[in-house]
Amino acid sequence: MRHRIAFWSAGLLLGLCPAALGAQSTLPVYRGAPPRYAGVYRAATGEFVPAARGTRSGPAVLFNNTTRTTYYGVPGARQEWIDEGGLLDRNNCRSDQINGFQFGYCSTQPDATQSGGTIVITFYDETAVCTGPPDWPRVRCAYAVPDLPLGTATGGVQCWVVDVELEGGLECPATLASSFRTEDAAGAQRLFGWGFAPLQPNTGPRMAGPAYRTDNSFTWYDRTIGFFNGCFWFGGQPYASFHMQLLGPQPNSRVYRRMGQPRPLDRLVLRNTTPVDAADPAPETWQVMNPRTGRRYWLLFSQRPQDRDALGGRASLLVRLPFLVDPSPVEMPGGVYSSALPAVIGIGELFVQALETSGAPTPAHITAVSNGLAHCF
């Protein structure tokens, strides 16, 4: 059941049906302030960096709900509001990967240090309008973003936009043990969900939308007691959806890593700089980011992944014999390899990993290895 929330003119309070919320009889929703940019939070290192330094997320935009309004809502501390949307199918496996996201929020919580806030952002690869994720409270991925600016020192309203970078092992998902399913347009027509849960009061998401497959509603969960409060909207306007942009890798290219702790030589970053499309005869390009002078680089192609130690436990081997290209590995001059795809039609998936050496590609010369890349056909 969708509970209608009607506008009150004073303070733009939106009243809720007490029967739906128990002791919580009202949900305050206010007019915000012009948003300011808080910066880029790099989840792998736990640091904020200035916007001018940029983000390594992307380059693809998977979902974009950033048509902002002037309003924001306040769930309450440890209350989770879950919104929804659609993720287009970009490969035949009907799955994708989030490597960064942007969200917006406002707060009147007094914050003299301008670093007193923490907001938890959750992701679900399946949800339903007005009933929420079927496996709640289990999440596909969750990120606590700390040290956020809130309101002014005296509790004046401030609104913020934050970019969160997941590069470096915190992608959603980061290993092949799980997947983030896309909509499956020809079949399931799935919606994904994402949740906003502040750890402090007087803080909530900026409203936005509509966007691809969003609904004018959201679901509310109380994480303090594990309770579903129901489905809500704001009577039509403002639109009951929240500021979120999802970023991901090139189409049909997913980064993957080992399940356990990285090994000392797991230092290389391997990426695609082109979409990977078996139907396109144009060359594909794989690139080692920031190659080192005096080193040589090599690429392995396989139809099967693996996750095991190599070189006496100093490196992770993420692809499995037999290799698809003969001879293997293939040299990457300057850390770049461009070629038509190997004969992958019919094998389903392609997995690649790069090596760095100080000479010939023998175990004694290996100085670093990369993450894996998975491609689905």
N, C-alpha and C positions, 0 to 999 in steps of 0.2 A: 504494500500500500504506500502511495506517495502522500506525504503530509504537506499540505500547502502552508507556506509561510507568508504572512501578509505584512506589507510595509506599515510601519508607524512613522509619522513625520518627525517626531522628536528623536534626534540622534539616529534616525534610520534603524531603529530596533525592529527586528523581525520576530514575531511571536510564534512559538511552537506549541503544538498540542501537548499539554502536560501528560496525557495518558500514554503518549509515545515515548516520552523522555523521563518518566518518573519524577524525581525531585528537580530535574533541570527543566524549568518551565519556559525559558526564553533563550534565544540565541542572538547575541548582539552582532550586528553587521553595520559597519560604519563607512563613511566616505574617507578615503585615504588622502595621501599627499603625493606629489610627483615622485616617482621612484628614483632612487639613486643606485649607482652600481657599487656593490660591495667588493667585487673582485672575483678571482678564480680560486676555488678551493681544490687543491690537489690531494685527493683522498689517499694516494699511496704514500705521501710524505707528511700529510697533516698540516700543510701550510697554505696560507693565502698569498697570492702573488698579484701585483698590480695588473690592471686590465691591459696596459700597454705591452706586457710581455706575452699576451695571447694565451690561447688554450690549445692543447694538442689533441683535443677531441675531434670527432668527425672523420672524414669531411662530409659525410652524408647526413641530411636532416631526416630522421625517421618519423617524427611527429612534431607538429608545431601548433601550439595553442597559446599564442602570445598576443592576441588581440585584446588589449587590456581595457578594463573599465576603471572607474575611480573608486570602486568599492572593494572591501575585503571583509572576511568573516573571522570569527574567533572561536575555534573549537574548544579551548580550554586545555590545561596542561595534561599531556599524555592521552588526549583524545585524538582519534584518527579519522580524518575525512578522506574518503576514497572516491576518486574521479575515474573516468574511463575514456577510451578512445580506440582507434583502429591502427594497426601496423600493417602496411602493405606487404604482400609476399614478394620477396626479392630473390628467392631461389626455390628449387624444387623440394627442399627439405622443410619448407614452411617454418623457418626459424630465423632469428636474427640476434644481434648483439648490441647492447647499449654501451658506448664508451665515454659518454658524457651527457650531462643534462643541465638545464637552466630552470630555475623556479623563482617565483616572486612572492613576497610577503610584506605585511605591514605589522607594526607593533606600537603599543603605548606603554609597554613595560619599561619603567625607569631604568636607564642603563648609562651610568656615568662613564664607564670604561669603553663603551661602544664595542664590546666583545663578550657580552654576557649571555648570549643566546645559543641554544642548541635546537635544531629541528631535525627530526628523523623523516627521511623520504623512503618509502617502500615501493616495491614493484611486484606486480602479479601478472603472470602471462595469461590469466583468464579471469574475467569477472562478468557479471550480468547487471543490467540496469535495474536499480532499486533492490537487488538482493545481494550484490557484492560478490567477492571472490568465494568460490565454493570451498576452498581449503583454508580460509582464514581461521586462525591467525598465522598460519604458515605463509611465508613470503618467498618469492623467487630470489629477491635481493633486497637488502636494506642498508641505508647509509645514514649515520648520524653525523650531521654537519655542525661542528662546534664553533665557538668564538665568533658568533654572528652578532652584528650590531642590532639593537632593538630600538626602543623609543629614545627620546632625548633624556637627559639627566633628570628632568622634572616630569617625565611621562608624556611629553608631547608626541604626536603621531609622526612616525617616519616609515617610509616604504623603501624596499630594497629589492634588487635583482642580483642573483648569485649564479655563477657558472660553477659546476662541479665536474672535475676531470677525473675519469676512472682509469686512465692509461697507467700501465705499470703493474697489472695484476689484479685490479679490482673491477674489471669489466663485468657486465651482467649478461650472461654468466662468463666466468673466466676460464673454466675447464670444459672438457667434453662430457663430464659426468651429468650435466643437465643442459637444457636448452630453453630459450625464450621463444615460445611459439608465436607466429604471426597469425593473421586473421584467417588464413585458409579460405580465400574468397570463393573457391569452387565447392567448398564443403561446409566446415564448421561455422564460418562467419564469426570467429572469436573476437571478443573485445579484450584489450589489456586493461589493467587497473594500476593506478599509482596512488599512494597515500601520503598525506601531510599530517605529521604528528609533532607539535611543539612540546618541548619539555618544560616550558614556562607559560604562565598565563598571559592574557592580553596580547596574543600574537596569533596571526592566522594568514591564510593564503590570499593573494590578490585574485580577484575574479577575472576571467578571460573567456573568450569563445564567442560563438561556437567554432569548433574545429572538426577534423575528420572523425566521424562516427561518435562524437560526444553527444551526451543527452543532457537536457536541462534539469539535471538532478545529481545528487551525490548520496553516498551512504555514509553512516556515522557509526563508528565502533568505539567503545570505551575500553582501552587497553589496560586500565587499572584493574578491571574485574572480568575482562573477556566477554563483553556484552555487546550485542548488536542493537543499536538504538533505533534504526529504521532508515527510511529513504526520505530525502528532503529536497525542496526547491524553494525559490524565492518568489513564487507567484507569477513567473514569466520573465520579469526583469528585476534586478540584473540576472544575466544568464548564470545558472548554477554550475559553473565549471571553473577551473583554476589554471593559472599561468604555469605552463610546462612545455619545454622543448626537449626532445630526445635526439641525441646524435649517435651515429654509428659509423662503421668502416665502409669502404667501397662496397657496392652491391656484390653479393655472393662471395664475401670474404670475411671470415671470422677468425679472430685471434684466439689461440688457446695455449694453455700452460700446463705444467705438471700439477698433480693433485696436492703434493706436499710442499715443503719449503723449497724455494729455489736453491740451486747449487751454485758454487762460486763462479763457474764459467757461464752461467745463464745470463749473459749481459747484453746480447745483441737485440735490437728491435727490428723486426722484419715486417714490411708492409707491402700492400698492393697500391700502386699509384694509378691503376686503371680498373674499371669493373671487369669481373671475370665472367665471360659469356662464351659458352661452347658454340653458340650459333653465330658468333661474330668472328670472321677470319682475321681481324686485326690483331696485332701482337698484344700480349699481356705483359705487364711489367711488374716485377718484384724488386724491392729495393731495401737494402740495409741502411737504416738511418744513422747518420754520423759515422761513416766508415773511417778507420784509422789509416794514416799514412804508413806505408811499409807493410801492410797486411794484405792478404789475399782472401777472397770470399767465394763461397761455393754454395750451391743449392741442391737439395735432395727432393725428389718427387716420389710420392708413394700413394698407393690406394688404400693404405691402412694406417691408422695412428697407433701410437703406443705411449707408455708413460713409465720409463724406467731409467735407472742410473747408467751412466757411461763414464769412461775414463776414470775408473776407480772411485766413483761417487762424486766427481768434480763437475759433472755436466749432466743435463737431462737429454735423453734421446726421445724425440716425440713422433718420429716416423718409423715405419717397419719395413723390412725387406719383404718382397723384392722391390727394387726401385724401378720406376717406369721409364726413365731415360737412360740410355746406354751410350757412352760410358757415364757413370755417376761417381762423384757429384759433378754438376755442371758449374763451370767457373762463372763468376759474376764480376766482370771487370769494373773496378771502382765501386763494387757493392751493388751493381745494377744488372739485372738480367731481363731482356725483352725477347719474347718468342711467341709463336703460336702455341696454343695449349698442346700438351702431349695427347696421346690417343686415349682420352678420358671418356668418350661417349660409351655408355654401357657399363662403366664401372661404378657409377653413382656418385662417388666422392673422390676428391683429390686433396692430399695433405702434403705440405711443403715445410722445410726447415732449412735455415742457413747456417753455415759454419764459417768461422774466421780462423785462418792459419798464418803461421809465420813462414810457410814454404809450401811444399806439396801437401795434398789433402790426406795425410796419414795421421793416426792417433797421436803420435809424438809431436806433431806440429800444430795441433788444434789449440787455439788460445781463447776461443769464445764460441758459444752457440746461441741461437735465437729462440724466440717463441715459435710455435707452429702457426700455420695458416690453414684453415679448412675451407674448401670450396665444394658446393653441392650441385649436381647436374641431373 
